[in-house]
């Protein structure tokens, strides 16, 4: 029987500009859905090779050398304007030249973002990812017992210098 097993849960998640120092990541992700973070070291369904110009569902997330998809995914329950812009791009609708609150419009082009990511766990440890590429989209069900969420998927990217992934003690 394993004695070194740790049960973990997310305490909080933070995003910032690519390369932001670990302790400086203080912009919390609003309302990540309970039990929403999934770590997928190799998504088997996407291991097959794709030809040039062939439809590919996650082209930004494909490792060009191995063809593997290494991802983190999570769900967000907030649908406010700032959250929509962060994960889906777009902007507030305009009334003349003034932006209108509570009226978001999707971008014409596909959107993806880049950030530094910190995940604090209840165990007292944190993950620090200095360069993370992500994209989001709406998902969920429309039934009375279902929830509509923003589903976020992203890939850890190797920065020009330093490590792509670190585990550190959570700051007090």
Number of C-alpha atoms within 10 A of each C-alpha: 4 4 5 5 7 7 7 12 13 16 13 16 21 19 21 21 15 17 17 18 15 21 10 11 19 12 12 15 17 15 12 19 15 12 10 13 18 12 11 13 12 13 12 11 8 16 14 10 10 12 8 7 6 7 9 12 9 12 11 15 20 18 14 11 6 10 15 19 24 19 20 17 17 19 24 21 16 17 16 13 17 15 16 21 18 15 21 24 21 18 18 18 16 13 8 7 7 9 13 14 11 12 12 20 16 15 12 8 8 10 17 16 16 19 19 21 28 31 21 22 18 13 14 13 16 22 18 24 27 27 23 24 19 21 23 23 14 15 13 12 10 9 8 6 6 9 11 16 20 23 20 20 21 22 23 22 18 14 15 8 7 10 13 15 17 13 13 13 12 18 10 4
